[in-house]
Amino acid sequence: MHEYTSQIRTWGLTCPGFPEEVGRARRWTRDILRGSPLAEDAELIVSELSANAILHTASGQVTGRFHLALAVSPQVIALSVTDDGGTHSAPKVEHPGEDAVHGRGLGMVSAIAHRVVVHDSHGGYTVTAELFTQPRPGGRPC
């Protein structure tokens, strides 16, 4: 391999914070990962993280937006959603009651992904979920 090349491929997409953009984010992810055994999991993760950005942050306001990043290597698929901020606390897994309408998305993402990381990102937050292409010792297989 040439010293200036990489096996990691990356894509990015910025969407206005409209609810219908969640579908666009899913299609974009599905198109990039077509043929991957992890495509359905990745699509669900992007859907949940995009919807969370729109519902719980300034991304869902009139001028709001959210940014998607997708990185693929032979070892991992990393999916990131960055919101426009406007919240005072970082996204976290919640344990809502049985009758709750919201609050399960990030928990579901954490159950599907092998690793989930939340970072401060210029006034907002970036949530990155990683799907390992090969099972790690002691980890769940994909």
Buried (B, 14 or more C-beta within 10 A) or exposed (E): EEEEEEEEEEEEBEBBBBEEBBEBBBEBBBEBBEEBEBBEBBBBBBBBBBBBBBBBBBBBEEEBBBBBBBBBEEEBBBBBBBBBBBEEEEBEBEEEEEEEEEEBBBBEBBEBBBBBEEEEBEEBBBBBBBBBBEEEEEEEEB
